[in-house]
Amino acid sequence: MSDELYFERLARESEQEPGPDAGAPARLLSQTYSALIKAQQASGPLLDVTATKAAGSPLCVFEELVQITPAGQQVKQMFYCSVCHARILAENVDKAPIWWPHCPYSAFQK
């Protein structure tokens, strides 16, 4: 196939409208989630991991570790995703190789 035909076909395919099931890109979802959590932190402390789990929300593997650790309330209210490699990957790479159970950034990649 000539370069001209290849680029014409590529242009036609890129002009197609996304289907009704097309969602936002995983990177955008991840960046939006991080921004929402940061805004929530600015308005006050987050719910601690023990209360989050008691409310029925699943915790990621790192939050589970913090939840069982004898730490103070302030430690248990931190946004642990801010230091997690999964967040960094998810905000910068679509279809990032993240498979942690109950990780919101992993869920965005599906």
C-alpha positions in Angstrom: 0.0 0.0 0.0 1.4 3.4 -0.9 1.9 6.0 1.7 -0.7 8.2 0.1 -3.4 5.5 0.4 -2.4 4.6 3.9 -2.7 8.2 5.1 -6.0 8.7 3.3 -7.4 5.6 5.1 -6.0 6.7 8.4 -7.6 10.2 8.0 -11.0 8.6 7.1 -10.9 6.3 10.2 -9.9 9.2 12.5 -12.8 11.3 11.3 -15.4 8.8 12.5 -17.5 9.8 15.4 -17.1 7.7 18.6 -19.9 5.3 19.2 -22.4 5.7 22.0 -20.5 3.3 24.3 -17.2 5.2 23.9 -16.2 6.6 27.3 -13.6 9.1 28.3 -10.0 8.1 28.0 -8.5 6.3 31.0 -5.9 9.1 31.4 -8.6 11.8 31.6 -10.6 9.7 34.1 -7.6 9.3 36.3 -6.6 12.9 36.2 -10.2 14.0 37.0 -10.4 11.5 39.9 -7.1 12.9 41.3 -8.3 16.5 41.0 -11.6 15.7 42.7 -9.9 14.0 45.6 -7.5 17.0 46.0 -10.4 19.4 46.0 -12.1 17.3 48.6 -8.9 17.4 50.7 -8.9 21.2 50.4 -12.3 21.4 52.0 -11.5 19.1 54.9 -10.0 15.8 55.9 -10.9 12.7 54.1 -12.8 9.8 55.7 -10.3 7.5 57.3 -9.7 4.0 55.8 -11.4 2.2 58.8 -14.6 4.2 58.4 -14.4 3.8 54.6 -14.2 0.1 55.0 -17.0 0.0 57.6 -19.2 1.9 55.1 -18.8 -0.9 52.7 -16.3 0.5 50.3 -13.5 -1.8 49.3 -9.9 -0.7 50.0 -6.9 -1.2 47.8 -4.1 -3.4 49.1 -2.1 -0.4 50.4 -5.1 1.0 52.2 -5.8 -2.4 53.7 -2.3 -2.3 55.2 -2.8 1.1 56.6 -6.2 0.1 58.0 -4.7 -2.7 60.1 -1.7 -0.7 61.2 -1.9 0.9 64.6 -1.6 4.5 63.3 -3.3 7.7 64.2 -6.3 9.3 62.7 -4.3 11.7 60.6 -2.3 8.9 59.0 -5.5 7.0 58.2 -7.0 10.0 56.4 -4.3 10.4 53.9 -4.9 10.0 50.1 -2.5 7.1 49.5 -3.0 7.2 45.8 -1.0 10.4 45.7 2.2 8.4 46.3 1.2 5.2 44.4 2.8 4.3 41.1 -0.6 3.2 39.8 -1.8 6.8 39.9 1.2 8.0 38.0 0.9 5.3 35.4 -2.8 5.8 35.0 -2.6 9.6 34.6 0.1 9.3 31.9 -0.6 6.1 30.0 -3.8 4.7 28.5 -4.2 1.0 29.0 -1.6 1.0 31.8 -0.5 -2.3 33.2 -2.3 -1.9 36.6 -4.1 -4.8 38.2 -4.4 -4.0 41.9 -7.7 -5.1 43.2 -10.0 -2.3 44.3 -7.7 0.4 42.8 -9.8 3.1 41.2 -7.0 3.8 38.7 -7.0 0.1 37.7 -10.8 0.3 37.2 -10.4 3.3 34.8 -8.1 1.2 32.6 -10.8 -1.4 31.8 
